[in-house]
Amino acid sequence: MNISADYENLYLVPEFVSEADLKNISYRYLTATYDYMINTLDSKHYPDRGTILCLSAGTSKLLSATVKTESADTDLYQEITREFAFDRFLHFIGKF
């Protein structure tokens, strides 16, 4: 069993010439995850019987988003939340 929290700061720099003079885009996320694993294999190498089950559930929340151009910095989070209302999103992963 594992419980974790992550702070992600994504800083993206385009490798092309932009018509809008784009310098970079940055996003900040806060993510919480719960992992659970069951291992009933009878031996580590060449098992005869048993299973491995992995389950993971998590949630992420956008904290901020900005776009930096040659002429200005734009706080996308204010515009995004006003127009699209981004909320938390969930993810579930299972392996058997």
ZAMARGU-4260 file (C-alpha; in steps of 0.2 Angstrom, whole numbers, plus 5000, padded with zeros to 4 digits):
<rodrens>
0) 5000/5000/5000 | 5006/5017/4996 | 4999/5035/4998 | 5008/5049/4989 | 5006/5068/4985
5) 5015/5076/4971 | 5017/5094/4966 | 5020/5095/4947 | 5027/5111/4939 | 5027/5108/4920
10) 5037/5121/4911 | 5036/5119/4892 | 5047/5128/4880 | 5043/5127/4861 | 5057/5122/4849
15) 5049/5131/4835 | 5046/5149/4829 | 5029/5154/4835 | 5018/5167/4826 | 5012/5174/4843
20) 5030/5175/4850 | 5027/5161/4862 | 5042/5159/4875 | 5035/5146/4887 | 5019/5139/4895
25) 5019/5133/4913 | 5006/5123/4923 | 5006/5118/4941 | 4996/5103/4947 | 4993/5095/4965
30) 4991/5076/4964 | 4986/5064/4977 | 4987/5045/4973 | 4983/5029/4983 | 4991/5012/4977
35) 4987/4995/4983 | 4996/4979/4977 | 4993/4961/4981 | 5006/4948/4977 | 5002/4929/4980
40) 5016/4922/4969 | 5024/4906/4977 | 5042/4911/4972 | 5051/4926/4965 | 5058/4918/4950
45) 5048/4905/4939 | 5032/4905/4950 | 5021/4890/4948 | 5005/4899/4955 | 4998/4915/4961
50) 4993/4932/4955 | 4999/4950/4955 | 4985/4963/4957 | 4989/4982/4956 | 4976/4995/4959
55) 4979/5014/4959 | 4967/5029/4961 | 4971/5047/4961 | 4965/5065/4959 | 4974/5080/4952
60) 4969/5099/4953 | 4976/5113/4942 | 4983/5126/4953 | 4989/5138/4939 | 4993/5140/4921
65) 5003/5154/4913 | 5008/5158/4895 | 5024/5170/4893 | 5026/5179/4876 | 5038/5192/4870
70) 5026/5205/4875 | 5016/5199/4890 | 5013/5186/4903 | 4995/5179/4904 | 4988/5170/4918
75) 4978/5157/4910 | 4971/5150/4926 | 4960/5165/4928 | 4954/5164/4910 | 4952/5145/4910
80) 4942/5144/4926 | 4931/5158/4920 | 4927/5150/4903 | 4929/5131/4905 | 4928/5129/4924
85) 4942/5115/4926 | 4939/5105/4941 | 4948/5090/4949 | 4950/5075/4938 | 4951/5057/4944
90) 4961/5043/4937 | 4959/5024/4940 | 4972/5011/4935 | 4971/4992/4937 | 4983/4978/4932
95) 4980/4959/4935
</rodrens>
